[in-house]
Structure formats: C-alpha cells, structure tokens
C-alpha cells in the first residue's frame, strides 16, 4: 500500500505543504506535523533528492522574499528530511549547502535558507567535522543583518 500512496502524496499533499511553508504564521502543531511528514517520507524512501529540491525550490522560486519565520519552517523540514537519511547522504547534503554558501552568485535569500538548514541539522547532529567556521565568519562579516542573525 505505501507504493500506491506515494504518488498521491506527491501529487495532492506535498504541493499544499509547500504553499503552507511559505506562511509566516506557521508554527506549533502544524509545523510539527509538517516536520513529521517529511521525516516519514524520508524514512519511507520517497525520493530524498526530489523532496529536498522541492523544499529548497520554495525559496528559489519565490517571487518575493520570504519571512524569517518561513525560512525557519522550511529549514526545520529540511532537517527533518535529512534526519532519517544514512550519514553519507546527510554529509553530501551538508557539503553541498556549505559549498553553495561560498558562491557569490547565490541569492541572499537562498543563503539565508541554507544557513538556517545547517543550523537546524546541527541541532540534531554534530557538525564539528565540516569546517563551518569560514562560512559562518563570512556570513557574519559580509552578510546582511538577516545573514548575521542566521549565522
């Protein structure tokens, strides 16, 4: 039955969740439920990379800047998505985020999201081996006030 319900979730549930994540009012049990949904989808092997790209795409495709609250909610869902993944998958994702943070042409809004994602993942897993000092110092020295707050 899970194989039959996965396309339905991707078609009917996920698009509405991605819209909900853009709301600055999302908090409490609703956000916790979204986090649980993404963790469950990851644990059920429902396409980690696709789900990750859809979450990141909320910011990349947003016509206007999203609120800090929205970025935080998306980052928490990314963290929940990464949690059940094997360590090598999580490591590759973190290395990708860190690399993107160092690229000057990446939009500020995406960098803010990536900083929040790294922070949220860091709440659950030790990130000491990733050499985040340079990335965080760059955000503190060269970034906007929002980047400094996220770092």
N, CA and C atoms as a LAMMPS dump frame, in Angstrom:
ITEM: TIMESTEP
0
ITEM: NUMBER OF ATOMS
453
ITEM: BOX BOUNDS ff ff ff
-5.0000000000000000e+02 5.0000000000000000e+02
-5.0000000000000000e+02 5.0000000000000000e+02
-5.0000000000000000e+02 5.0000000000000000e+02
ITEM: ATOMS id mol type element x y z
1 1 1 N 0.805 -1.211 0
2 1 2 C 0 0 0
3 1 3 C 0.849 1.277 0
4 2 1 N 2.043 1.305 0.678
5 2 2 C 2.836 2.54 0.641
6 2 3 C 3.252 2.932 -0.776
7 3 1 N 3.524 1.936 -1.64
8 3 2 C 3.911 2.266 -3.009
9 3 3 C 2.767 2.939 -3.752
10 4 1 N 1.537 2.571 -3.425
11 4 2 C 0.369 3.155 -4.08
12 4 3 C 0.079 4.561 -3.566
13 5 1 N 0.359 4.824 -2.306
14 5 2 C 0.03 6.125 -1.734
15 5 3 C 1.104 7.175 -2.003
16 6 1 N 2.331 6.772 -2.285
17 6 2 C 3.405 7.73 -2.509
18 6 3 C 3.1 8.706 -3.646
19 7 1 N 2.661 8.247 -4.823
20 7 2 C 2.343 9.223 -5.87
21 7 3 C 1.212 10.171 -5.472
22 8 1 N 0.259 9.668 -4.702
23 8 2 C -0.84 10.52 -4.245
24 8 3 C -0.336 11.613 -3.308
25 9 1 N 0.575 11.255 -2.436
26 9 2 C 1.158 12.244 -1.523
27 9 3 C 1.91 13.299 -2.324
28 10 1 N 2.721 12.864 -3.284
29 10 2 C 3.493 13.8 -4.108
30 10 3 C 2.585 14.7 -4.945
31 11 1 N 1.465 14.178 -5.387
32 11 2 C 0.572 14.936 -6.266
33 11 3 C -0.38 15.845 -5.505
34 12 1 N -0.935 15.354 -4.412
35 12 2 C -2.008 16.086 -3.748
36 12 3 C -1.614 16.752 -2.431
37 13 1 N -0.762 16.122 -1.658
38 13 2 C -0.437 16.637 -0.326
39 13 3 C 0.767 17.574 -0.363
40 14 1 N 1.828 17.14 -1.01
41 14 2 C 3.074 17.902 -0.994
42 14 3 C 2.948 19.325 -1.543
43 15 1 N 2.268 19.544 -2.668
44 15 2 C 2.149 20.932 -3.152
45 15 3 C 1.485 21.864 -2.135
46 16 1 N 0.5 21.366 -1.422
47 16 2 C -0.183 22.187 -0.418
48 16 3 C 0.729 22.441 0.784
49 17 1 N 1.542 21.451 1.119
50 17 2 C 2.506 21.626 2.218
51 17 3 C 3.529 22.701 1.866
52 18 1 N 3.983 22.69 0.63
53 18 2 C 4.982 23.681 0.199
54 18 3 C 4.405 25.093 0.214
55 19 1 N 3.131 25.225 -0.1
56 19 2 C 2.472 26.533 -0.003
57 19 3 C 2.349 26.945 1.462
58 20 1 N 1.967 26 2.305
59 20 2 C 1.816 26.277 3.731
60 20 3 C 3.136 26.727 4.364
61 21 1 N 4.231 26.153 3.913
62 21 2 C 5.544 26.523 4.451
63 21 3 C 5.903 27.982 4.187
64 22 1 N 5.274 28.599 3.233
65 22 2 C 5.566 29.999 2.916
66 22 3 C 4.855 30.962 3.858
67 23 1 N 3.958 30.457 4.674
68 23 2 C 3.206 31.314 5.585
69 23 3 C 4.058 31.716 6.786
70 24 1 N 4.112 33.016 7.087
71 24 2 C 4.836 33.443 8.283
72 24 3 C 4.099 33.077 9.574
73 25 1 N 2.876 32.579 9.455
74 25 2 C 2.07 32.235 10.629
75 25 3 C 2.2 30.767 11.024
76 26 1 N 2.911 29.974 10.237
77 26 2 C 3.057 28.551 10.529
78 26 3 C 3.898 28.354 11.787
79 27 1 N 3.325 27.646 12.748
80 27 2 C 4.048 27.37 13.989
81 27 3 C 3.364 26.236 14.743
82 28 1 N 3.932 25.866 15.851
83 28 2 C 3.335 24.889 16.754
84 28 3 C 3.024 23.545 16.128
85 29 1 N 1.838 22.998 16.445
86 29 2 C 1.48 21.652 15.973
87 29 3 C 1.449 21.525 14.448
88 30 1 N 1.064 22.573 13.739
89 30 2 C 1.033 22.485 12.272
90 30 3 C 2.443 22.301 11.726
91 31 1 N 3.401 23.077 12.236
92 31 2 C 4.786 22.93 11.782
93 31 3 C 5.341 21.58 12.21
94 32 1 N 5.029 21.153 13.42
95 32 2 C 5.494 19.838 13.894
96 32 3 C 4.954 18.722 13.01
97 33 1 N 3.714 18.85 12.574
98 33 2 C 3.12 17.839 11.694
99 33 3 C 3.807 17.81 10.336
100 34 1 N 4.148 18.983 9.813
101 34 2 C 4.886 19.021 8.54
102 34 3 C 6.258 18.384 8.696
103 35 1 N 6.917 18.673 9.804
104 35 2 C 8.231 18.059 10.053
105 35 3 C 8.104 16.537 10.114
106 36 1 N 7.076 16.06 10.804
107 36 2 C 6.852 14.613 10.909
108 36 3 C 6.562 14.012 9.54
109 37 1 N 5.798 14.721 8.718
110 37 2 C 5.505 14.233 7.369
111 37 3 C 6.79 14.067 6.562
112 38 1 N 7.659 15.082 6.583
113 38 2 C 8.895 14.989 5.799
114 38 3 C 9.828 13.907 6.349
115 39 1 N 9.88 13.747 7.66
116 39 2 C 10.683 12.67 8.245
117 39 3 C 10.149 11.307 7.827
118 40 1 N 8.828 11.174 7.816
119 40 2 C 8.196 9.915 7.42
120 40 3 C 8.443 9.621 5.941
121 41 1 N 8.325 10.643 5.101
122 41 2 C 8.585 10.452 3.674
123 41 3 C 10.034 10.031 3.433
124 42 1 N 10.969 10.627 4.175
125 42 2 C 12.38 10.252 4.024
126 42 3 C 12.604 8.811 4.489
127 43 1 N 12.019 8.463 5.62
128 43 2 C 12.185 7.103 6.155
129 43 3 C 11.551 6.061 5.243
130 44 1 N 10.502 6.454 4.512
131 44 2 C 9.816 5.53 3.605
132 44 3 C 10.472 5.497 2.223
133 45 1 N 11.606 6.161 2.092
134 45 2 C 12.355 6.187 0.83
135 45 3 C 11.497 6.706 -0.325
136 46 1 N 10.95 7.899 -0.118
137 46 2 C 10.059 8.514 -1.111
138 46 3 C 10.76 9.547 -1.979
139 47 1 N 12.039 9.386 -2.189
140 47 2 C 12.758 10.287 -3.074
141 47 3 C 13.365 11.473 -2.349
142 48 1 N 14.394 11.224 -1.571
143 48 2 C 15.035 12.268 -0.764
144 48 3 C 15.432 13.482 -1.6
145 49 1 N 16.154 13.259 -2.701
146 49 2 C 16.647 14.39 -3.502
147 49 3 C 15.499 15.215 -4.074
148 50 1 N 14.472 14.551 -4.526
149 50 2 C 13.313 15.254 -5.069
150 50 3 C 12.634 16.1 -3.998
151 51 1 N 12.446 15.516 -2.831
152 51 2 C 11.822 16.249 -1.728
153 51 3 C 12.688 17.43 -1.3
154 52 1 N 13.996 17.205 -1.233
155 52 2 C 14.919 18.282 -0.859
156 52 3 C 14.845 19.423 -1.867
157 53 1 N 14.858 19.087 -3.145
158 53 2 C 14.792 20.125 -4.181
159 53 3 C 13.472 20.888 -4.127
160 54 1 N 12.405 20.191 -3.803
161 54 2 C 11.115 20.873 -3.692
162 54 3 C 11.107 21.844 -2.517
163 55 1 N 11.694 21.429 -1.39
164 55 2 C 11.77 22.33 -0.242
165 55 3 C 12.643 23.55 -0.551
166 56 1 N 13.814 23.318 -1.124
167 56 2 C 14.7 24.428 -1.473
168 56 3 C 14.072 25.296 -2.562
169 57 1 N 13.309 24.667 -3.431
170 57 2 C 12.67 25.382 -4.524
171 57 3 C 11.625 26.379 -4.065
172 58 1 N 11.104 26.193 -2.86
173 58 2 C 10.144 27.166 -2.325
174 58 3 C 10.798 28.537 -2.257
175 59 1 N 12.045 28.583 -1.848
176 59 2 C 12.766 29.859 -1.746
177 59 3 C 13.296 30.295 -3.103
178 60 1 N 13.845 29.354 -3.838
179 60 2 C 14.411 29.709 -5.151
180 60 3 C 13.341 30.222 -6.107
181 61 1 N 12.115 29.742 -5.973
182 61 2 C 11.053 30.134 -6.884
183 61 3 C 10.129 31.215 -6.344
184 62 1 N 10.412 31.69 -5.138
185 62 2 C 9.521 32.69 -4.535
186 62 3 C 9.655 34.028 -5.262
187 63 1 N 8.512 34.614 -5.653
188 63 2 C 8.566 35.9 -6.355
189 63 3 C 9.014 37.041 -5.446
190 64 1 N 8.788 36.903 -4.148
191 64 2 C 9.233 37.916 -3.195
192 64 3 C 9.96 37.212 -2.057
193 65 1 N 10.676 37.999 -1.272
194 65 2 C 11.42 37.442 -0.148
195 65 3 C 10.454 36.853 0.881
196 66 1 N 10.821 35.707 1.393
197 66 2 C 10.021 35.068 2.436
198 66 3 C 10.441 35.594 3.803
199 67 1 N 9.555 35.475 4.768
200 67 2 C 9.838 35.935 6.12
201 67 3 C 10.857 35.021 6.799
202 68 1 N 11.452 35.525 7.869
203 68 2 C 12.373 34.7 8.657
204 68 3 C 11.666 33.457 9.173
205 69 1 N 10.419 33.635 9.581
206 69 2 C 9.635 32.513 10.1
207 69 3 C 9.465 31.43 9.032
208 70 1 N 9.19 31.845 7.798
209 70 2 C 9.03 30.885 6.702
210 70 3 C 10.344 30.161 6.433
211 71 1 N 11.444 30.91 6.407
212 71 2 C 12.753 30.287 6.19
213 71 3 C 13.066 29.286 7.291
214 72 1 N 12.74 29.648 8.518
215 72 2 C 12.965 28.743 9.636
216 72 3 C 12.117 27.48 9.503
217 73 1 N 10.867 27.636 9.117
218 73 2 C 9.989 26.468 8.946
219 73 3 C 10.507 25.54 7.849
220 74 1 N 10.928 26.116 6.732
221 74 2 C 11.463 25.305 5.628
222 74 3 C 12.726 24.587 6.088
223 75 1 N 13.601 25.312 6.786
224 75 2 C 14.849 24.712 7.271
225 75 3 C 14.569 23.569 8.244
226 76 1 N 13.57 23.729 9.087
227 76 2 C 13.219 22.65 10.014
228 76 3 C 12.725 21.42 9.262
229 77 1 N 11.982 21.634 8.192
230 77 2 C 11.527 20.498 7.378
231 77 3 C 12.697 19.836 6.648
232 78 1 N 13.657 20.64 6.19
233 78 2 C 14.86 20.075 5.571
234 78 3 C 15.61 19.224 6.59
235 79 1 N 15.733 19.734 7.806
236 79 2 C 16.402 18.974 8.86
237 79 3 C 15.674 17.665 9.144
238 80 1 N 14.346 17.727 9.217
239 80 2 C 13.558 16.509 9.449
240 80 3 C 13.709 15.524 8.301
241 81 1 N 13.827 16.049 7.098
242 81 2 C 14.032 15.206 5.926
243 81 3 C 15.401 14.527 5.979
244 82 1 N 16.404 15.252 6.435
245 82 2 C 17.774 14.717 6.486
246 82 3 C 17.978 13.735 7.638
247 83 1 N 17.189 13.877 8.702
248 83 2 C 17.379 13.058 9.9
249 83 3 C 17.429 11.564 9.66
250 84 1 N 16.439 10.982 8.979
251 84 2 C 16.436 9.528 8.806
252 84 3 C 17.385 9.023 7.717
253 85 1 N 18.032 9.925 7.014
254 85 2 C 18.888 9.509 5.898
255 85 3 C 20.194 8.905 6.416
256 86 1 N 20.824 8.04 5.61
257 86 2 C 22.131 7.498 6.005
258 86 3 C 23.148 8.63 6.16
259 87 1 N 24.13 8.453 7.035
260 87 2 C 25.11 9.522 7.274
261 87 3 C 25.786 10.043 6.002
262 88 1 N 26.069 9.181 5.042
263 88 2 C 26.753 9.645 3.827
264 88 3 C 25.862 10.58 3.004
265 89 1 N 24.571 10.336 3.006
266 89 2 C 23.624 11.203 2.292
267 89 3 C 23.527 12.557 2.984
268 90 1 N 23.462 12.52 4.302
269 90 2 C 23.41 13.751 5.089
270 90 3 C 24.693 14.555 4.895
271 91 1 N 25.831 13.872 4.903
272 91 2 C 27.116 14.536 4.702
273 91 3 C 27.178 15.2 3.336
274 92 1 N 26.753 14.487 2.301
275 92 2 C 26.763 15.06 0.945
276 92 3 C 25.861 16.292 0.87
277 93 1 N 24.722 16.24 1.543
278 93 2 C 23.797 17.373 1.543
279 93 3 C 24.419 18.564 2.259
280 94 1 N 25.012 18.324 3.411
281 94 2 C 25.658 19.412 4.151
282 94 3 C 26.815 20.008 3.359
283 95 1 N 27.616 19.167 2.729
284 95 2 C 28.733 19.672 1.924
285 95 3 C 28.219 20.521 0.763
286 96 1 N 27.114 20.124 0.186
287 96 2 C 26.502 20.908 -0.891
288 96 3 C 26.059 22.275 -0.367
289 97 1 N 25.395 22.281 0.798
290 97 2 C 24.944 23.547 1.385
291 97 3 C 26.13 24.461 1.668
292 98 1 N 27.178 23.907 2.247
293 98 2 C 28.362 24.7 2.596
294 98 3 C 29.015 25.258 1.335
295 99 1 N 29.092 24.44 0.288
296 99 2 C 29.668 24.908 -0.98
297 99 3 C 28.836 26.041 -1.566
298 100 1 N 27.515 25.896 -1.541
299 100 2 C 26.64 26.947 -2.089
300 100 3 C 26.753 28.237 -1.302
301 101 1 N 26.96 28.137 -0.005
302 101 2 C 27.104 29.338 0.819
303 101 3 C 28.335 30.14 0.422
304 102 1 N 29.331 29.471 -0.142
305 102 2 C 30.556 30.153 -0.557
306 102 3 C 30.511 30.742 -1.951
307 103 1 N 29.414 30.547 -2.674
308 103 2 C 29.304 31.043 -4.05
309 103 3 C 28.674 32.437 -4.035
310 104 1 N 29.383 33.391 -4.587
311 104 2 C 28.927 34.788 -4.543
312 104 3 C 27.622 35.015 -5.303
313 105 1 N 27.358 34.218 -6.337
314 105 2 C 26.178 34.459 -7.166
315 105 3 C 24.886 33.841 -6.611
316 106 1 N 24.996 33.088 -5.527
317 106 2 C 23.797 32.506 -4.912
318 106 3 C 23.014 33.645 -4.256
319 107 1 N 21.714 33.755 -4.548
320 107 2 C 20.914 34.847 -3.98
321 107 3 C 20.932 34.849 -2.448
322 108 1 N 20.844 36.033 -1.884
323 108 2 C 20.878 36.206 -0.426
324 108 3 C 19.803 35.37 0.273
325 109 1 N 18.61 35.337 -0.284
326 109 2 C 17.503 34.592 0.315
327 109 3 C 17.832 33.098 0.395
328 110 1 N 18.479 32.566 -0.624
329 110 2 C 18.866 31.143 -0.623
330 110 3 C 19.95 30.911 0.421
331 111 1 N 20.9 31.842 0.505
332 111 2 C 21.955 31.704 1.521
333 111 3 C 21.361 31.713 2.928
334 112 1 N 20.382 32.575 3.153
335 112 2 C 19.718 32.594 4.462
336 112 3 C 19.091 31.244 4.767
337 113 1 N 18.41 30.679 3.789
338 113 2 C 17.799 29.368 3.985
339 113 3 C 18.865 28.324 4.29
340 114 1 N 19.948 28.33 3.533
341 114 2 C 20.997 27.336 3.739
342 114 3 C 21.629 27.475 5.122
343 115 1 N 21.826 28.707 5.586
344 115 2 C 22.352 28.911 6.942
345 115 3 C 21.388 28.347 7.977
346 116 1 N 20.103 28.61 7.785
347 116 2 C 19.104 28.049 8.701
348 116 3 C 19.108 26.518 8.635
349 117 1 N 19.226 25.961 7.441
350 117 2 C 19.252 24.491 7.292
351 117 3 C 20.433 23.885 8.034
352 118 1 N 21.611 24.462 7.85
353 118 2 C 22.799 23.964 8.536
354 118 3 C 22.596 24.043 10.049
355 119 1 N 22.022 25.143 10.515
356 119 2 C 21.764 25.296 11.953
357 119 3 C 20.783 24.266 12.477
358 120 1 N 19.714 24.043 11.732
359 120 2 C 18.707 23.066 12.17
360 120 3 C 19.278 21.651 12.165
361 121 1 N 20.046 21.305 11.154
362 121 2 C 20.666 19.978 11.115
363 121 3 C 21.676 19.861 12.258
364 122 1 N 22.366 20.973 12.544
365 122 2 C 23.337 20.992 13.638
366 122 3 C 22.716 20.811 15.012
367 123 1 N 21.422 21.069 15.139
368 123 2 C 20.746 20.813 16.413
369 123 3 C 20.623 19.32 16.69
370 124 1 N 20.609 18.527 15.616
371 124 2 C 20.407 17.086 15.746
372 124 3 C 21.693 16.269 15.611
373 125 1 N 22.66 16.816 14.864
374 125 2 C 23.873 16.06 14.56
375 125 3 C 25.097 16.949 14.775
376 126 1 N 26.205 16.335 15.159
377 126 2 C 27.46 17.054 15.364
378 126 3 C 28.029 17.479 14.009
379 127 1 N 28.24 18.771 13.837
380 127 2 C 28.774 19.296 12.578
381 127 3 C 30.218 19.771 12.716
382 128 1 N 30.898 19.333 13.782
383 128 2 C 32.256 19.772 14.042
384 128 3 C 33.245 19.44 12.942
385 129 1 N 32.994 18.388 12.181
386 129 2 C 33.933 17.949 11.151
387 129 3 C 33.784 18.703 9.826
388 130 1 N 32.829 19.612 9.737
389 130 2 C 32.531 20.243 8.451
390 130 3 C 33.246 21.568 8.222
391 131 1 N 34 22.056 9.174
392 131 2 C 34.732 23.297 8.987
393 131 3 C 33.834 24.478 8.678
394 132 1 N 32.829 24.657 9.488
395 132 2 C 31.848 25.721 9.251
396 132 3 C 32.34 27.106 9.66
397 133 1 N 33.49 27.168 10.316
398 133 2 C 33.97 28.449 10.828
399 133 3 C 34.097 29.496 9.722
400 134 1 N 34.696 29.113 8.594
401 134 2 C 34.891 30.076 7.499
402 134 3 C 33.57 30.566 6.935
403 135 1 N 32.64 29.657 6.729
404 135 2 C 31.343 30.016 6.166
405 135 3 C 30.591 30.945 7.115
406 136 1 N 30.618 30.611 8.394
407 136 2 C 29.902 31.429 9.372
408 136 3 C 30.563 32.796 9.532
409 137 1 N 31.891 32.828 9.531
410 137 2 C 32.583 34.122 9.629
411 137 3 C 32.292 34.989 8.41
412 138 1 N 32.248 34.388 7.235
413 138 2 C 31.932 35.148 6.024
414 138 3 C 30.523 35.729 6.117
415 139 1 N 29.588 34.951 6.644
416 139 2 C 28.214 35.447 6.8
417 139 3 C 28.157 36.574 7.826
418 140 1 N 28.95 36.443 8.872
419 140 2 C 28.966 37.483 9.907
420 140 3 C 29.636 38.764 9.426
421 141 1 N 30.677 38.628 8.619
422 141 2 C 31.437 39.799 8.183
423 141 3 C 30.861 40.476 6.946
424 142 1 N 30.331 39.697 6.028
425 142 2 C 29.931 40.243 4.732
426 142 3 C 28.436 40.231 4.479
427 143 1 N 27.683 39.589 5.33
428 143 2 C 26.27 39.399 5.062
429 143 3 C 25.403 40.524 5.557
430 144 1 N 24.137 40.42 5.234
431 144 2 C 23.13 41.355 5.696
432 144 3 C 22.869 41.092 7.183
433 145 1 N 22.027 41.907 7.776
434 145 2 C 21.658 41.691 9.174
435 145 3 C 20.956 40.344 9.342
436 146 1 N 20.146 39.959 8.358
437 146 2 C 19.483 38.661 8.418
438 146 3 C 20.497 37.524 8.355
439 147 1 N 21.52 37.673 7.516
440 147 2 C 22.573 36.644 7.422
441 147 3 C 23.326 36.534 8.731
442 148 1 N 23.605 37.66 9.337
443 148 2 C 24.308 37.64 10.633
444 148 3 C 23.46 36.941 11.686
445 149 1 N 22.169 37.221 11.68
446 149 2 C 21.269 36.578 12.642
447 149 3 C 21.194 35.072 12.395
448 150 1 N 21.148 34.669 11.127
449 150 2 C 21.076 33.234 10.795
450 150 3 C 22.367 32.506 11.157
451 151 1 N 23.499 33.183 10.964
452 151 2 C 24.798 32.574 11.265
453 151 3 C 24.933 32.376 12.762
